Amino acid sequence: MEEAAPASRRDPLDTPPPAFSLEEARAVAERVFGIAGSATPLGSERDQNLRLAADDGENFLLKISNPADQRGALEMQSLAMLHIAAVDPDLPVMRPQRSLDRSYHAEAEGPDGRTHIVRLFSFLPGRAVIAPELQTSELWAVGAAVARIGIALRGFFHPAGGYEILWDLKHTPRLRNLLEHVSDGPRREMAERVLGRFEQRVGPNLPSLRAQMIHNDLSLDNILLDESHQVSGIVDFGDLTHTALICDLAIALVSLMWDAPDPLDACRTAIEGYTSLMSIEEAEAEVLGDLIGARLVALGLIARWRVDQYPENADYITGNEERTWALLDYLDTLTWPQAGERIRSACLSETSARSSTRPPVGELIERRRRVLGPALSALTYDRPLYLVRAQGTRMYDEQGAAYLDAYNNVPVVGHCHPRVSAAIAQQSRTLNTNTRYLHESVVELAERLVATMPGGLDTVMFFNSGSEANDIAWRLATTYTGGTGAVVTAHAYHGVTTTTIAFSPEEWAAGQQPAHVETVPPPDGYRSGGGEPAGAIGMALDALTDRGMKPAAFFVDPLFTSDGIHTPPPTYLQKIIRALHQAGALLVADEVQCGFGRSGSHLWSFESSGITPDLVTLGKPMGNGHPIAAVVTRREIAERFAQQSDMFSTFGGNPVACRAALSVLDVIEEEHLRLRAHEVGLHLREGLAQLQERHPSIGDVRGTGLLVGVELVEEPTTQEPASRLAASVMETMRERGVLIGSTGPAANVLKIRPPLVLTHDDADLIVSALDAALNEPTLG
Ligand SMILES: Cc1ncc(COP(=O)(O)O)c(C=O)c1O
C-alpha cells in the first residue's frame, strides 16, 4: 500500500499556476508561434489556458504550463495527441501546433521570473455540457468516445508514462492523508468507508487489470458536444498517465452521474456506449463501482485540501464539490455493494451477449434455408452479411467489421437509438395491452400525428405493417366510394397481402396484371421529361370504367421509391387529385417508405405538392424498427366505414409500439433530423454530381433529402440501363463497407436511403466508395 504524502515532491497541484497578463500571453504566441491575435482567458486548475483568436480568423488554445510539470510529461502529452490523430483521425482531439523553430514545446519566462513551457493546440468546436442536460444518445456517445480514446491510446508508450499524479486512481490510498481537511464528520466517515473498500477490494486487484496510457480526466469539462449531439472535442491531456484502463471509464461516469435524474441509469447508458466498442473484462466490472467511489473521494478530498492552500481560488476549486458529496451520499445510502452490483451487471450484460458462441456463416445460411424455405426473399450480396449489432448509421458483422448503412430507412433516427430502445423497454416493463382498454399513449400518438397533417386529416387508425395499412386504406376507399377499381404507378410496391400485392406491379409475374388494377407511368424526368399526369390518369380511370369498374383509389408513393426515385413538380399530384375527385375516386398517399422527414423539406413527402390526400398510410420508420403502422384519414371516410363494421387490430396501437413511435417523433424534432436530411442530402447529391462528371455511366443523380437515386446507364446518349453494373457496384461497395440498394424497373438506379442521422463525413464516404466501385466494378 502506498503511503507517501501528496506534497512530498514538487507537484503541479501544489505549485501556483502561471500568471501571464493577456498582453504577455499574446506577445508570446506571436514571438514563439508566429501567430498574431488576441487572447482571452480560459479556466484551468494548475496551468494558464488562453483562447487565441488569430487575426486570420483561426482559433487556438495557448497552454502555458505549470513550472512543476516535467518537460517529459508535457512532451508525452503532445506525442499522445499526435498518436491518436494518426490511428483514429476522426476522433476529435486537439492537434499540437509547431512553433516557428518546428518544435511542439517552447519556453517563455513569466512575469515572476519562472520559466514555463508554452504549447499551442488547435481549438475544438462544441460546448461543455452538464450531466442533467444530457440526452440518452449523448450519454451513449460519451461512453463510446471514452472507449475510442482507450483503443486509440493502446499502442502508445512514452518513458514519462510512470509520471506520478495524485489523480491517478491507483494512488487512492494516499488520499487518507487529506482526510484531515474535511471538517464535516459524516462526510469524512463516508470517505473513509470508500477508502476502506478500495484498499480491500480494488488495491490488490488493480495490478492484474489491463493497463496502458489513459487520458485520466475524461470528465464533461473535457468532452465537448456539438449541435447534433455528437462528441466534437476531447481536450486537456494534462493528466495523461499509465494506469488501469478502466479508470478512464470510472472518471467519465462520475461526471455523467452528477446531478443526473437517475445516476445509475445514466451510468448504464454510457457503459452501453463504451461496450459497443470495447468489452469490459469481468475483473474490471468487479471494481468499477469502487473506482467511481474512489474518484468521487479524490474530487472531494483534493478540493478540500486545495481550498485550504489557495483560499483565494476557492470558487474554482469547489465548483463541483457539492454535487460530488451529494453523489457520494446517494451511492453510500444505496450501499456500495448494491451500487457496485448494478454497475457490474451493466458492464457484463453486453460482454456476455457478445462472447456467446455464434454459428459460422455457412451453417447459419443452411439452417435458414432449411426452416424458412425458398419463398423468403433471397439474402442480399454474394457474400451475405451476418449482422450482430448496430448503432447510429453503422451495422457490425460477426467479425466486428463496420458497415455504413446507406440503405435502410426503417432505423430513421439511427439504429438502436437509445431513446427509442429505452422507451420500448420502459413501456414493456409497465403495460402492454390492446386498444379496447383505455390507455394514454395511443391517444397521444394519434393527436401528435394529426397535428402534423394538413387540416381535415383528423382520424388515425393503427396497425402493424405498411401492407396492413394499405390494405385497410383500400377497404376504407372502396366503402366510401363504392368503387372497386385501383390505379398505381408502373413499378410500384404497396405491400405483401392479397389486396396490396395486386397494387404492386414490381412483384407481378409477367402478364399477371389483376383485372381491377390499372397502371400509369411514373413522372420520370430523366427519360421522359416527367410526362403529363392528367392524360395518363384519365386514361387509366377510363380503362377501369370501360371494364365496368368504378375507380376507388389511386395509391401513390409520392417519391416513387420503387419506380426508380422521381421528384415530380408540385403540379403533378395536384392534377392527379383533381382528376381522381372528378371521377369520384380517392388519393392514398403511401408514406410508408418516404415519410418521417426523409424528403428533407417536410415531414410527409406529399406536403411539397400542397395537396391534402384523402388517406395517408404510414409504416416502416414509424417505430424505428418496432412494428407499427397507421392510416390517417378524414372523419367522414372513417364514419362511412363505421356504419358497416368496426375496426380492431390486436397489436395495432399497443402501448409499447406507440411509445416507440412517440419517441421517434421526439427525436426527429429534437435532433432536427428533417433539416439534417435536407442539408446532408444536398451535400451528398453535390458529391455525386461531381462524380457524374468523371463517370459517364452515371446518367442521372436525383432525389430529395436523404432519398437519392443514381441512375447507371451503358452510355448517356442511349440511356440504356446498366443493370449488371448496378448489381456489381452494390457488391463492390459492400466489400468497401458501404451498404446501398437498387431500384427501378431495370434495377439500374442505385438507391441511397440511409438513416437520417447520416453525417457529412458519411456522405463523403458513400461518394468515395461509389467512385472506387465505378473504377473497379468487377471486384464485386
Ligand atoms: C411504399 C411502400 N408501401 C408499403 C410497403 C409495405 O410495408 P410492409 O413491408 O411493412 O408491409 C412498403 C414496403 O417496402 C413500401 O415500400
The ligand as an SDF file (V2000), in Angstrom:
LIG
                    3D

 16 16  0  0  0  0  0  0  0  0999 V2000
  -44.2170    2.2560  -50.3460 C   0  0  0  0  0  0  0  0  0  0  0  0
  -44.4470    1.0100  -49.5310 C   0  0  0  0  0  0  0  0  0  0  0  0
  -45.6820    0.7130  -49.1370 N   0  0  0  0  0  0  0  0  0  0  0  0
  -45.9490   -0.3900  -48.3970 C   0  0  0  0  0  0  0  0  0  0  0  0
  -44.9560   -1.2580  -48.0450 C   0  0  0  0  0  0  0  0  0  0  0  0
  -45.2730   -2.4940  -47.2480 C   0  0  0  0  0  0  0  0  0  0  0  0
  -44.8400   -2.3540  -45.9330 O   0  0  0  0  0  0  0  0  0  0  0  0
  -44.5810   -3.6420  -45.0100 P   0  0  0  0  0  0  0  0  0  0  0  0
  -43.3930   -4.3770  -45.5650 O   0  0  0  0  0  0  0  0  0  0  0  0
  -44.3280   -3.0500  -43.6510 O   0  0  0  0  0  0  0  0  0  0  0  0
  -45.8060   -4.4550  -45.0140 O   0  0  0  0  0  0  0  0  0  0  0  0
  -43.6510   -0.9830  -48.4390 C   0  0  0  0  0  0  0  0  0  0  0  0
  -42.5550   -1.9050  -48.0730 C   0  0  0  0  0  0  0  0  0  0  0  0
  -41.4890   -1.9190  -48.6330 O   0  0  0  0  0  0  0  0  0  0  0  0
  -43.3850    0.1760  -49.1900 C   0  0  0  0  0  0  0  0  0  0  0  0
  -42.1450    0.4950  -49.5710 O   0  0  0  0  0  0  0  0  0  0  0  0
  1  2  1  0
  2  3  1  0
  2 15  2  0
  3  4  2  0
  4  5  1  0
  5  6  1  0
  5 12  2  0
  6  7  1  0
  7  8  1  0
  8  9  2  0
  8 10  1  0
  8 11  1  0
 12 13  1  0
 12 15  1  0
 13 14  2  0
 15 16  1  0
M  END
$$$$
